[in-house]
Amino acid sequence: MKRPRCLHRSAAMALAGLFALTRCIMPAPAADRKSAPLPSLDEMKAVSDMLKGGRKPEGMPITGDDGALPRIPVMPGGPHARADPHDRLPPEKLVQVALQHLAEGRPAEAMRTLDAAIARYPRHVQLRGVRASLHLQHRRYARALADLEVALKQQPDDPLLLVNRAQAYRGFRRDEEALADLDHALRVKPDFIGALFNRGVLLFEKRRYRQALADFEKVVELDPHLPAARFNIAMTLRALGERRRAMKALQDFLGIAKHEGWVAVALKQLNNWRQMEGLPPLKRADIAPRSASGTGANTATGAGGPEGAVATTGKAGEGAR
């Protein structure tokens, strides 16, 4: 049987408001332009005084002769009175603005916010780190690497920055440098799930299966409800020729997975292996949900699906930014 290429490439690539108010002053229609005289200097001064809290002078109409509001371009007050409503925010707040844009489905706005913020605060680590994560999601590895190099010069032992730089290196097939960064991250934080998971994926691809298995098993120890690690354990055991143990690991995956697409893939693979072993096929209903301790239970809370099954950008468990 051909070795499944499920880690990193096989089933699919799997990985986990402020409003800028503007006021537009539209020009009058061409037919009306001659009948729309500019306000006099006295009228402009009077309206300016009113906006500052003064009283309207006697005889001063609130509207013009045509019933329109005074033709004076008044900018709104408050935080959006300037051309850039965020130009006075500190960098930490700008990070929050960008993340809110992302949460509300506006990635282009998030990137514009980060670009403008970094132009003002070019050495801010968190701004660089968040923008690098966005670049990684879109496989813009050179841009991600540039941001991460700036950030890591200031915080060379930050495990999350190291994990993300490892992913940028991998985009250029610089696997040894990627592995060095993942090792460094784990020396700093030995229980960092993002580093363990991604190192396991890299080791699997280099056919260092025993070491990959150790990393995935450590992930399961730290987070029993992460389906991705159990799926990868099954594939690693199969690569080692231990099909019976791989079948057990895949059943463990099915006991906590929720994403129907991944459940279908895993169940099909499991039944292929069972057929090779002369065993009858299983249905999803035949597999009991699992608790964190690994025993059958009906309280499994693990999140299944692509957000963990083949993570390569630091999104497994706590490895995401």
C-alpha positions as CSV (number, residue, x, y, z in Angstrom):
1,M,0.0,0.0,0.0
2,K,1.3,3.4,-0.9
3,R,2.3,5.5,2.2
4,P,-0.4,8.1,2.8
5,R,0.8,11.7,2.5
6,C,-1.5,13.1,5.1
7,L,0.8,15.1,7.2
8,H,1.1,18.6,5.8
9,R,-0.2,17.9,2.4
10,S,-2.6,14.9,2.1
11,A,-6.3,15.3,2.9
12,A,-6.2,19.1,2.7
13,M,-4.2,22.0,4.1
14,A,-5.6,22.3,7.5
15,L,-4.9,24.5,10.2
16,A,-7.3,28.3,14.2
17,G,-15.1,47.0,16.2
18,L,-14.0,50.2,15.4
19,F,-15.6,52.1,12.6
20,A,-13.9,54.8,10.6
21,L,-16.7,57.4,10.2
22,T,-16.3,59.7,7.2
23,R,-18.4,62.5,5.9
24,C,-18.5,63.1,2.2
25,I,-19.6,66.5,1.0
26,M,-21.1,65.9,-2.4
27,P,-21.2,68.6,-5.0
28,A,-24.5,70.1,-6.0
29,P,-26.0,68.7,-9.2
30,A,-25.0,70.7,-12.3
31,A,-28.5,72.2,-12.7
32,D,-28.4,73.6,-9.2
33,R,-24.9,74.9,-8.9
34,K,-25.8,78.5,-9.9
35,S,-28.6,78.7,-7.4
36,A,-26.3,77.6,-4.5
37,P,-24.4,80.7,-3.4
38,L,-21.5,80.4,-1.0
39,P,-22.2,81.6,2.5
40,S,-21.0,85.0,3.5
41,L,-18.0,85.5,5.8
42,D,-20.5,86.6,8.6
43,E,-22.5,83.5,8.1
44,M,-19.5,81.3,8.3
45,K,-18.3,83.0,11.5
46,A,-21.8,82.7,13.0
47,V,-22.0,79.0,12.3
48,S,-18.5,78.5,13.6
49,D,-19.5,80.2,16.9
50,M,-22.6,78.0,17.1
51,L,-20.5,74.9,16.7
52,K,-18.3,76.1,19.5
53,G,-21.4,76.4,21.8
54,G,-22.4,80.0,21.0
55,R,-25.9,81.1,20.3
56,K,-27.4,81.6,16.8
57,P,-27.5,85.4,15.9
58,E,-30.9,86.9,15.5
59,G,-32.1,86.6,11.9
60,M,-29.6,83.9,11.0
61,P,-31.4,81.1,9.4
62,I,-30.4,77.5,10.2
63,T,-31.1,76.5,6.7
64,G,-30.4,78.3,3.4
65,D,-33.1,79.7,1.1
66,D,-33.4,76.4,-0.6
67,G,-34.0,74.6,2.7
68,A,-30.6,73.0,2.7
69,L,-28.2,73.0,5.6
70,P,-25.5,75.8,5.6
71,R,-22.9,75.0,2.9
72,I,-19.9,74.8,5.2
73,P,-17.7,71.8,5.2
74,V,-17.7,70.8,8.9
75,M,-15.5,67.9,9.9
76,P,-17.0,65.7,12.6
77,G,-15.5,66.0,16.1
78,G,-14.0,63.2,18.2
79,P,-11.6,60.5,17.3
80,H,-12.6,60.4,13.6
81,A,-12.1,64.1,13.0
82,R,-8.8,63.6,11.3
83,A,-8.0,62.0,8.0
84,D,-6.7,58.9,9.7
85,P,-9.0,58.1,12.7
86,H,-6.3,55.9,14.3
87,D,-3.3,58.1,14.0
88,R,-3.2,58.9,17.7
89,L,-3.7,55.3,18.9
90,P,-0.8,53.6,20.6
91,P,0.6,50.5,18.9
92,E,-1.1,48.0,21.3
93,K,-4.5,49.5,20.4
94,L,-3.7,49.4,16.7
95,V,-3.0,45.6,17.1
96,Q,-6.5,45.3,18.6
97,V,-8.1,47.3,15.7
98,A,-6.4,45.0,13.2
99,L,-7.5,41.8,15.0
100,Q,-11.0,43.1,15.2
101,H,-11.0,43.7,11.4
102,L,-9.9,40.1,11.1
103,A,-12.5,38.8,13.5
104,E,-15.2,40.6,11.5
105,G,-14.0,39.3,8.1
106,R,-12.1,42.3,6.8
107,P,-8.5,41.0,6.2
108,A,-7.7,43.8,3.7
109,E,-8.6,46.4,6.3
110,A,-6.6,44.6,8.9
111,M,-3.5,44.6,6.6
112,R,-4.0,48.3,5.8
113,T,-4.2,49.0,9.6
114,L,-1.0,47.0,10.2
115,D,0.9,48.6,7.3
116,A,0.1,52.1,8.5
117,A,0.9,51.2,12.1
118,I,4.2,49.7,11.2
119,A,5.1,52.8,9.2
120,R,4.7,54.8,12.4
121,Y,6.1,52.1,14.8
122,P,8.6,50.1,12.7
123,R,10.2,48.3,15.6
124,H,7.0,47.2,17.5
125,V,7.2,43.5,18.0
126,Q,3.5,42.6,18.2
127,L,2.6,44.6,15.1
128,R,5.3,42.8,13.2
129,G,4.3,39.4,14.6
130,V,0.6,39.8,13.7
131,R,1.4,41.1,10.2
132,A,3.8,38.2,9.7
133,S,1.1,35.7,10.7
134,L,-1.2,37.2,8.0
135,H,1.5,37.0,5.4
136,L,2.1,33.3,6.4
137,Q,-1.6,32.5,5.9
138,H,-1.4,33.8,2.4
139,R,2.0,32.1,1.7
140,R,3.8,35.4,1.4
141,Y,6.9,33.9,2.9
142,A,9.4,36.6,2.1
143,R,7.3,39.3,3.6
144,A,6.6,37.2,6.7
145,L,10.3,36.5,7.1
146,A,11.2,40.2,6.8
147,D,8.8,41.1,9.7
148,L,9.9,38.2,11.8
149,E,13.6,39.1,11.4
150,V,12.8,42.6,12.8
151,A,10.8,41.2,15.7
152,L,13.3,38.5,16.6
153,K,16.2,40.9,16.7
154,Q,14.4,42.5,19.7
155,Q,13.0,39.3,21.3
156,P,15.2,36.5,20.1
157,D,13.8,34.0,22.5
158,D,10.1,34.5,21.8
159,P,8.8,31.0,21.1
160,L,5.8,32.1,19.0
161,L,8.0,34.3,16.7
162,L,10.4,31.3,16.4
163,V,7.6,28.9,15.4
164,N,6.3,31.4,12.8
165,R,9.8,32.0,11.4
166,A,10.2,28.2,11.1
167,Q,7.1,28.2,8.9
168,A,8.5,31.0,6.8
169,Y,11.7,29.1,6.4
170,R,9.7,26.0,5.3
171,G,8.1,28.1,2.6
172,F,11.6,28.3,1.1
173,R,12.4,24.6,1.9
174,R,15.0,25.8,4.4
175,D,14.1,22.9,6.6
176,E,17.3,22.8,8.7
177,E,16.8,26.4,9.7
178,A,13.2,25.7,10.4
179,L,14.1,22.8,12.7
180,A,16.6,24.9,14.5
181,D,14.0,27.5,15.3
182,L,11.5,24.8,16.5
183,D,14.2,23.3,18.7
184,H,15.0,26.8,20.1
185,A,11.3,27.4,20.8
186,L,11.1,24.2,22.8
187,R,14.2,24.9,24.8
188,V,12.5,28.1,25.8
189,K,9.1,26.6,26.4
190,P,9.2,22.8,26.4
191,D,5.4,22.4,26.6
192,F,4.6,24.7,23.6
193,I,2.1,22.8,21.6
194,G,2.6,24.8,18.4
195,A,6.3,24.1,18.4
196,L,5.8,20.4,19.2
197,F,3.2,19.9,16.6
198,N,5.0,21.7,13.8
199,R,8.3,19.9,14.6
200,G,6.5,16.6,14.5
201,V,5.2,17.5,11.0
202,L,8.6,18.5,9.8
203,L,10.2,15.3,11.3
204,F,7.6,13.2,9.6
205,E,8.4,14.7,6.2
206,K,12.1,14.0,6.8
207,R,11.0,10.4,7.6
208,R,12.3,10.6,11.2
209,Y,9.2,8.8,12.3
210,R,10.1,7.9,15.8
211,Q,11.0,11.4,16.7
212,A,7.8,12.7,15.0
213,L,5.8,10.2,17.0
214,A,7.3,11.4,20.3
215,D,6.3,15.0,19.5
216,F,2.7,14.1,18.6
217,E,2.3,11.9,21.7
218,K,3.6,14.8,23.8
219,V,0.9,17.0,22.2
220,V,-1.8,14.5,23.1
221,E,-0.4,14.4,26.7
222,L,-0.7,18.2,26.9
223,D,-4.0,18.5,25.1
224,P,-6.0,15.2,24.9
225,H,-8.8,16.9,22.9
226,L,-6.7,18.0,19.9
227,P,-7.9,15.7,17.1
228,A,-5.0,16.6,14.8
229,A,-2.3,15.1,17.0
230,R,-4.2,11.8,17.2
231,F,-4.7,11.7,13.4
232,N,-1.0,12.3,12.9
233,I,-0.1,9.6,15.4
234,A,-2.1,7.2,13.4
235,M,-0.4,8.1,10.1
236,T,3.1,8.0,11.8
237,L,2.4,4.5,13.2
238,R,1.3,3.4,9.8
239,A,4.6,4.7,8.3
240,L,6.4,2.7,10.9
241,G,4.6,-0.4,9.8
242,E,2.5,-0.7,13.0
243,R,-0.9,-0.9,11.5
244,R,-2.7,-2.3,14.5
245,R,-1.6,0.6,16.7
246,A,-2.4,3.0,13.9
247,M,-5.9,1.6,13.7
248,K,-6.3,2.2,17.5
249,A,-5.0,5.8,17.1
250,L,-7.4,6.5,14.3
251,Q,-10.3,5.2,16.4
252,D,-9.1,7.6,19.1
253,F,-9.3,10.4,16.6
254,L,-12.8,9.5,15.5
255,G,-13.8,9.4,19.2
256,I,-13.2,13.2,19.5
257,A,-13.4,14.6,16.0
258,K,-16.3,16.8,15.1
259,H,-15.6,17.9,11.5
260,E,-17.7,15.6,9.3
261,G,-15.3,15.9,6.3
262,W,-12.4,14.7,8.4
263,V,-14.5,12.0,10.1
264,A,-15.3,10.6,6.6
265,V,-11.7,10.6,5.6
266,A,-10.6,8.9,8.8
267,L,-13.4,6.3,8.8
268,K,-12.6,5.3,5.2
269,Q,-8.9,4.9,6.0
270,L,-9.7,2.9,9.1
271,N,-11.9,0.5,7.2
272,N,-9.3,0.1,4.5
273,W,-6.9,-1.0,7.2
274,R,-9.5,-3.3,8.9
275,Q,-10.1,-5.0,5.5
276,M,-6.4,-5.7,5.2
277,E,-6.5,-7.2,8.7
278,G,-9.6,-9.3,7.8
279,L,-11.9,-7.4,10.1
280,P,-15.4,-6.1,9.3
281,P,-15.9,-2.4,8.6
282,L,-17.1,0.0,11.3
283,K,-19.6,2.8,11.2
284,R,-19.3,6.0,13.1
285,A,-21.9,4.9,15.5
286,D,-19.7,1.9,16.4
287,I,-17.1,4.2,17.9
288,A,-17.7,5.6,21.4
289,P,-16.8,9.2,22.1
290,R,-13.7,9.6,24.3
291,S,-13.0,11.6,27.4
292,A,-9.7,13.4,28.1
293,S,-8.5,10.3,30.0
294,G,-8.9,8.2,26.8
295,T,-11.9,6.1,28.0
296,G,-15.2,6.0,26.3
297,A,-17.5,8.8,27.4
298,N,-20.3,11.0,26.0
299,T,-18.7,14.2,27.0
300,A,-15.9,14.6,24.5
301,T,-15.4,18.3,23.7
302,G,-12.5,18.2,21.3
303,A,-12.8,20.4,18.2
304,G,-12.4,18.3,15.1
305,G,-11.6,19.3,11.5
306,P,-9.1,21.3,9.5
307,E,-8.1,23.7,12.3
308,G,-5.8,21.1,13.7
309,A,-5.3,18.2,11.4
310,V,-2.4,19.3,9.3
311,A,-1.3,22.6,10.8
312,T,1.8,24.1,9.4
313,T,1.6,27.8,10.4
314,G,1.6,27.5,14.2
315,K,-2.1,27.1,14.5
316,A,-2.2,23.8,16.4
317,G,-3.4,24.4,19.9
318,E,-1.8,27.5,21.4
319,G,0.6,27.9,18.5
320,A,-1.4,30.5,16.7
321,R,-1.4,34.2,16.8
